[in-house]
Amino acid sequence: MPNSPSIDSVPDELFDHIESPFRRGVCPGLLIRGRVRNPLCGDEVEIELR
């Protein structure tokens, strides 16, 4: 069985971004928006592009 990565191998910068994401909010000049939700775990991702 392959080894899975441990929490210790995750860079601190990733945790910083999760706690305080940058560029959060509405994208000015928005052209397209997409939203996906995973019903199994409740994760939700929304992306806006211009």
N, CA, C and O atoms as a CHARMM CRD file, in Angstrom:
* protein
*
  200
    1    1 MET  N      0.85000  -1.17700   0.00000 PROA 1      0.00000
    2    1 MET  CA     0.00000   0.00000   0.00000 PROA 1      0.00000
    3    1 MET  C      0.89700   1.24200   0.00000 PROA 1      0.00000
    4    1 MET  O      1.82400   1.32300   0.80600 PROA 1      0.00000
    5    2 PRO  N      0.63600   2.22900  -0.90300 PROA 2      0.00000
    6    2 PRO  CA     1.50400   3.41000  -0.97600 PROA 2      0.00000
    7    2 PRO  C      1.36100   4.28400   0.26600 PROA 2      0.00000
    8    2 PRO  O      0.30400   4.34600   0.89600 PROA 2      0.00000
    9    3 ASN  N      2.46000   4.95300   0.59300 PROA 3      0.00000
   10    3 ASN  CA     2.44000   5.87500   1.72900 PROA 3      0.00000
   11    3 ASN  C      1.71100   7.15100   1.34400 PROA 3      0.00000
   12    3 ASN  O      1.91300   7.67600   0.24900 PROA 3      0.00000
   13    4 SER  N      0.86900   7.65300   2.23200 PROA 4      0.00000
   14    4 SER  CA     0.20200   8.92100   1.97600 PROA 4      0.00000
   15    4 SER  C      0.98500  10.03500   2.66000 PROA 4      0.00000
   16    4 SER  O      1.63300   9.80000   3.68100 PROA 4      0.00000
   17    5 PRO  N      0.93200  11.25100   2.10500 PROA 5      0.00000
   18    5 PRO  CA     1.69500  12.34700   2.71800 PROA 5      0.00000
   19    5 PRO  C      1.16600  12.66900   4.11400 PROA 5      0.00000
   20    5 PRO  O     -0.03300  12.57700   4.37600 PROA 5      0.00000
   21    6 SER  N      2.06900  13.04100   4.98900 PROA 6      0.00000
   22    6 SER  CA     1.65900  13.39900   6.34300 PROA 6      0.00000
   23    6 SER  C      1.39300  14.89900   6.41000 PROA 6      0.00000
   24    6 SER  O      1.81800  15.64800   5.53000 PROA 6      0.00000
   25    7 ILE  N      0.70200  15.33000   7.43700 PROA 7      0.00000
   26    7 ILE  CA     0.40300  16.74800   7.63700 PROA 7      0.00000
   27    7 ILE  C      1.69100  17.54900   7.81100 PROA 7      0.00000
   28    7 ILE  O      1.72100  18.74600   7.52400 PROA 7      0.00000
   29    8 ASP  N      2.74700  16.89900   8.27500 PROA 8      0.00000
   30    8 ASP  CA     4.03000  17.57700   8.46900 PROA 8      0.00000
   31    8 ASP  C      4.69000  17.95200   7.15100 PROA 8      0.00000
   32    8 ASP  O      5.55900  18.82400   7.12500 PROA 8      0.00000
   33    9 SER  N      4.29200  17.30600   6.05100 PROA 9      0.00000
   34    9 SER  CA     4.91700  17.59000   4.76500 PROA 9      0.00000
   35    9 SER  C      4.22400  18.74500   4.02300 PROA 9      0.00000
   36    9 SER  O      4.66900  19.14000   2.94500 PROA 9      0.00000
   37   10 VAL  N      3.13700  19.28900   4.59700 PROA 10     0.00000
   38   10 VAL  CA     2.41600  20.39100   3.96700 PROA 10     0.00000
   39   10 VAL  C      3.09600  21.70300   4.34300 PROA 10     0.00000
   40   10 VAL  O      3.32100  21.96300   5.52400 PROA 10     0.00000
   41   11 PRO  N      3.43000  22.53900   3.34400 PROA 11     0.00000
   42   11 PRO  CA     4.11700  23.80100   3.65500 PROA 11     0.00000
   43   11 PRO  C      3.23900  24.75000   4.48400 PROA 11     0.00000
   44   11 PRO  O      2.02000  24.78400   4.32000 PROA 11     0.00000
   45   12 ASP  N      3.87500  25.51400   5.37100 PROA 12     0.00000
   46   12 ASP  CA     3.15300  26.47100   6.20400 PROA 12     0.00000
   47   12 ASP  C      2.41700  27.51200   5.36400 PROA 12     0.00000
   48   12 ASP  O      1.36200  28.00100   5.76700 PROA 12     0.00000
   49   13 GLU  N      2.97100  27.85300   4.19200 PROA 13     0.00000
   50   13 GLU  CA     2.34100  28.84600   3.32900 PROA 13     0.00000
   51   13 GLU  C      0.94100  28.41200   2.90200 PROA 13     0.00000
   52   13 GLU  O      0.05900  29.25500   2.73400 PROA 13     0.00000
   53   14 LEU  N      0.72800  27.11900   2.72500 PROA 14     0.00000
   54   14 LEU  CA    -0.58600  26.61500   2.34400 PROA 14     0.00000
   55   14 LEU  C     -1.59000  26.85000   3.47100 PROA 14     0.00000
   56   14 LEU  O     -2.72400  27.25600   3.21700 PROA 14     0.00000
   57   15 PHE  N     -1.18400  26.59900   4.70100 PROA 15     0.00000
   58   15 PHE  CA    -2.07700  26.84000   5.82900 PROA 15     0.00000
   59   15 PHE  C     -2.36900  28.33300   5.97800 PROA 15     0.00000
   60   15 PHE  O     -3.49400  28.71300   6.30100 PROA 15     0.00000
   61   16 ASP  N     -1.36400  29.18200   5.74700 PROA 16     0.00000
   62   16 ASP  CA    -1.57500  30.62800   5.80100 PROA 16     0.00000
   63   16 ASP  C     -2.62000  31.05900   4.78100 PROA 16     0.00000
   64   16 ASP  O     -3.48300  31.88500   5.08100 PROA 16     0.00000
   65   17 HSD  N     -2.54300  30.50400   3.58000 PROA 17     0.00000
   66   17 HSD  CA    -3.49100  30.86400   2.52800 PROA 17     0.00000
   67   17 HSD  C     -4.90200  30.36500   2.85800 PROA 17     0.00000
   68   17 HSD  O     -5.87700  31.06000   2.57200 PROA 17     0.00000
   69   18 ILE  N     -5.02400  29.20500   3.44000 PROA 18     0.00000
   70   18 ILE  CA    -6.33000  28.66600   3.81000 PROA 18     0.00000
   71   18 ILE  C     -6.98200  29.55400   4.86600 PROA 18     0.00000
   72   18 ILE  O     -8.18300  29.82000   4.80400 PROA 18     0.00000
   73   19 GLU  N     -6.19200  30.00900   5.82900 PROA 19     0.00000
   74   19 GLU  CA    -6.72700  30.84700   6.90500 PROA 19     0.00000
   75   19 GLU  C     -7.04600  32.25700   6.43100 PROA 19     0.00000
   76   19 GLU  O     -7.98000  32.87800   6.93900 PROA 19     0.00000
   77   20 SER  N     -6.28100  32.78000   5.45800 PROA 20     0.00000
   78   20 SER  CA    -6.46800  34.15100   4.99500 PROA 20     0.00000
   79   20 SER  C     -6.18200  34.22200   3.49100 PROA 20     0.00000
   80   20 SER  O     -5.10700  34.66600   3.08800 PROA 20     0.00000
   81   21 PRO  N     -7.13900  33.78700   2.65700 PROA 21     0.00000
   82   21 PRO  CA    -6.89100  33.77100   1.21100 PROA 21     0.00000
   83   21 PRO  C     -6.77200  35.18800   0.64600 PROA 21     0.00000
   84   21 PRO  O     -7.46300  36.10100   1.09900 PROA 21     0.00000
   85   22 PHE  N     -5.90300  35.36600  -0.33300 PROA 22     0.00000
   86   22 PHE  CA    -5.75200  36.66900  -0.97200 PROA 22     0.00000
   87   22 PHE  C     -6.66600  36.74600  -2.18700 PROA 22     0.00000
   88   22 PHE  O     -7.09900  35.73000  -2.73000 PROA 22     0.00000
   89   23 ARG  N     -6.94300  37.95700  -2.59000 PROA 23     0.00000
   90   23 ARG  CA    -7.81800  38.21900  -3.74700 PROA 23     0.00000
   91   23 ARG  C     -9.18600  37.56100  -3.58200 PROA 23     0.00000
   92   23 ARG  O     -9.72900  36.98000  -4.52200 PROA 23     0.00000
   93   24 ARG  N     -9.71300  37.65800  -2.41000 PROA 24     0.00000
   94   24 ARG  CA   -11.03500  37.09300  -2.14600 PROA 24     0.00000
   95   24 ARG  C    -12.08600  38.17400  -2.38100 PROA 24     0.00000
   96   24 ARG  O    -11.89200  39.32700  -1.99600 PROA 24     0.00000
   97   25 GLY  N    -13.17700  37.80700  -3.00100 PROA 25     0.00000
   98   25 GLY  CA   -14.25300  38.75700  -3.27500 PROA 25     0.00000
   99   25 GLY  C    -14.63700  38.70300  -4.73700 PROA 25     0.00000
  100   25 GLY  O    -14.23200  37.79800  -5.46600 PROA 25     0.00000
  101   26 VAL  N    -15.42200  39.67900  -5.15900 PROA 26     0.00000
  102   26 VAL  CA   -15.91400  39.72100  -6.53500 PROA 26     0.00000
  103   26 VAL  C    -14.81800  40.25300  -7.45100 PROA 26     0.00000
  104   26 VAL  O    -14.11700  41.20700  -7.11600 PROA 26     0.00000
  105   27 CYS  N    -14.68500  39.62100  -8.60800 PROA 27     0.00000
  106   27 CYS  CA   -13.69400  40.00600  -9.61600 PROA 27     0.00000
  107   27 CYS  C    -14.24500  41.16600 -10.44200 PROA 27     0.00000
  108   27 CYS  O    -15.27700  41.00700 -11.09500 PROA 27     0.00000
  109   28 PRO  N    -13.58200  42.34000 -10.43200 PROA 28     0.00000
  110   28 PRO  CA   -14.05500  43.43800 -11.27300 PROA 28     0.00000
  111   28 PRO  C    -13.90300  43.09100 -12.75700 PROA 28     0.00000
  112   28 PRO  O    -12.89000  42.51500 -13.15300 PROA 28     0.00000
  113   29 GLY  N    -14.88400  43.42900 -13.56800 PROA 29     0.00000
  114   29 GLY  CA   -14.82600  43.10500 -14.98900 PROA 29     0.00000
  115   29 GLY  C    -15.09800  41.63200 -15.26200 PROA 29     0.00000
  116   29 GLY  O    -14.64500  41.09400 -16.27200 PROA 29     0.00000
  117   30 LEU  N    -15.81800  40.99200 -14.38700 PROA 30     0.00000
  118   30 LEU  CA   -16.11900  39.56000 -14.46500 PROA 30     0.00000
  119   30 LEU  C    -16.73700  39.17900 -15.80900 PROA 30     0.00000
  120   30 LEU  O    -17.68400  39.82000 -16.26500 PROA 30     0.00000
  121   31 LEU  N    -16.20100  38.13400 -16.44100 PROA 31     0.00000
  122   31 LEU  CA   -16.74200  37.60800 -17.70200 PROA 31     0.00000
  123   31 LEU  C    -17.45700  36.27700 -17.50700 PROA 31     0.00000
  124   31 LEU  O    -18.46600  36.00500 -18.15700 PROA 31     0.00000
  125   32 ILE  N    -16.93100  35.45200 -16.61300 PROA 32     0.00000
  126   32 ILE  CA   -17.53300  34.13100 -16.40500 PROA 32     0.00000
  127   32 ILE  C    -17.32000  33.69800 -14.96100 PROA 32     0.00000
  128   32 ILE  O    -16.29800  34.00900 -14.35000 PROA 32     0.00000
  129   33 ARG  N    -18.29300  32.98100 -14.42900 PROA 33     0.00000
  130   33 ARG  CA   -18.20900  32.48400 -13.05100 PROA 33     0.00000
  131   33 ARG  C    -18.58700  31.00300 -13.04900 PROA 33     0.00000
  132   33 ARG  O    -19.53100  30.59500 -13.72600 PROA 33     0.00000
  133   34 GLY  N    -17.85700  30.21900 -12.29900 PROA 34     0.00000
  134   34 GLY  CA   -18.16700  28.80200 -12.15900 PROA 34     0.00000
  135   34 GLY  C    -18.17800  28.41800 -10.69500 PROA 34     0.00000
  136   34 GLY  O    -17.38500  28.93300  -9.90600 PROA 34     0.00000
  137   35 ARG  N    -19.07100  27.51700 -10.33100 PROA 35     0.00000
  138   35 ARG  CA   -19.16000  27.05000  -8.94800 PROA 35     0.00000
  139   35 ARG  C    -19.37400  25.54400  -8.95600 PROA 35     0.00000
  140   35 ARG  O    -20.19700  25.02200  -9.70800 PROA 35     0.00000
  141   36 VAL  N    -18.62400  24.86000  -8.11100 PROA 36     0.00000
  142   36 VAL  CA   -18.72400  23.40500  -7.99300 PROA 36     0.00000
  143   36 VAL  C    -18.80500  23.06000  -6.51200 PROA 36     0.00000
  144   36 VAL  O    -18.08500  23.62800  -5.69100 PROA 36     0.00000
  145   37 ARG  N    -19.67600  22.13600  -6.18300 PROA 37     0.00000
  146   37 ARG  CA   -19.81600  21.67600  -4.80000 PROA 37     0.00000
  147   37 ARG  C    -19.73100  20.15600  -4.77300 PROA 37     0.00000
  148   37 ARG  O    -20.35700  19.46800  -5.58000 PROA 37     0.00000
  149   38 ASN  N    -18.94500  19.64900  -3.82900 PROA 38     0.00000
  150   38 ASN  CA   -18.82200  18.21100  -3.64000 PROA 38     0.00000
  151   38 ASN  C    -19.80400  17.79900  -2.54200 PROA 38     0.00000
  152   38 ASN  O    -19.58100  18.12400  -1.37600 PROA 38     0.00000
  153   39 PRO  N    -20.88000  17.09700  -2.88300 PROA 39     0.00000
  154   39 PRO  CA   -21.87800  16.73800  -1.87500 PROA 39     0.00000
  155   39 PRO  C    -21.37900  15.70300  -0.85700 PROA 39     0.00000
  156   39 PRO  O    -21.97700  15.54700   0.20800 PROA 39     0.00000
  157   40 LEU  N    -20.30600  15.00800  -1.17300 PROA 40     0.00000
  158   40 LEU  CA   -19.80000  13.98800  -0.25000 PROA 40     0.00000
  159   40 LEU  C    -19.08900  14.60400   0.95000 PROA 40     0.00000
  160   40 LEU  O    -19.21500  14.11400   2.07300 PROA 40     0.00000
  161   41 CYS  N    -18.33900  15.68400   0.70700 PROA 41     0.00000
  162   41 CYS  CA   -17.58600  16.27800   1.81700 PROA 41     0.00000
  163   41 CYS  C    -17.99300  17.71500   2.11000 PROA 41     0.00000
  164   41 CYS  O    -17.60200  18.27100   3.13600 PROA 41     0.00000
  165   42 GLY  N    -18.77900  18.32700   1.21500 PROA 42     0.00000
  166   42 GLY  CA   -19.22700  19.69700   1.43900 PROA 42     0.00000
  167   42 GLY  C    -18.27900  20.75800   0.91900 PROA 42     0.00000
  168   42 GLY  O    -18.55500  21.94800   1.07200 PROA 42     0.00000
  169   43 ASP  N    -17.16800  20.36500   0.30600 PROA 43     0.00000
  170   43 ASP  CA   -16.26100  21.35700  -0.27300 PROA 43     0.00000
  171   43 ASP  C    -16.98300  22.11800  -1.37400 PROA 43     0.00000
  172   43 ASP  O    -17.79800  21.55700  -2.10800 PROA 43     0.00000
  173   44 GLU  N    -16.67000  23.40700  -1.47600 PROA 44     0.00000
  174   44 GLU  CA   -17.26800  24.24600  -2.50900 PROA 44     0.00000
  175   44 GLU  C    -16.17700  25.15600  -3.08200 PROA 44     0.00000
  176   44 GLU  O    -15.41500  25.77100  -2.33700 PROA 44     0.00000
  177   45 VAL  N    -16.11600  25.23000  -4.40000 PROA 45     0.00000
  178   45 VAL  CA   -15.12900  26.06100  -5.07700 PROA 45     0.00000
  179   45 VAL  C    -15.86300  26.97700  -6.04300 PROA 45     0.00000
  180   45 VAL  O    -16.71600  26.53100  -6.81000 PROA 45     0.00000
  181   46 GLU  N    -15.52700  28.25300  -5.99900 PROA 46     0.00000
  182   46 GLU  CA   -16.08900  29.21400  -6.94500 PROA 46     0.00000
  183   46 GLU  C    -14.91800  29.96000  -7.58400 PROA 46     0.00000
  184   46 GLU  O    -13.99500  30.39500  -6.89500 PROA 46     0.00000
  185   47 ILE  N    -14.96900  30.10100  -8.90000 PROA 47     0.00000
  186   47 ILE  CA   -13.90800  30.79500  -9.62500 PROA 47     0.00000
  187   47 ILE  C    -14.54700  31.80900 -10.56200 PROA 47     0.00000
  188   47 ILE  O    -15.56400  31.53500 -11.20000 PROA 47     0.00000
  189   48 GLU  N    -13.93100  32.98400 -10.63400 PROA 48     0.00000
  190   48 GLU  CA   -14.38800  34.04600 -11.52600 PROA 48     0.00000
  191   48 GLU  C    -13.22400  34.43200 -12.43600 PROA 48     0.00000
  192   48 GLU  O    -12.08500  34.54500 -11.98300 PROA 48     0.00000
  193   49 LEU  N    -13.51400  34.63200 -13.70600 PROA 49     0.00000
  194   49 LEU  CA   -12.47000  34.96600 -14.68200 PROA 49     0.00000
  195   49 LEU  C    -12.85300  36.22300 -15.45400 PROA 49     0.00000
  196   49 LEU  O    -14.03000  36.51100 -15.67000 PROA 49     0.00000
  197   50 ARG  N    -11.83900  36.95100 -15.85600 PROA 50     0.00000
  198   50 ARG  CA   -12.06500  38.09500 -16.74500 PROA 50     0.00000
  199   50 ARG  C    -11.10400  38.04500 -17.89100 PROA 50     0.00000
  200   50 ARG  O    -11.12900  38.92000 -18.75600 PROA 50     0.00000
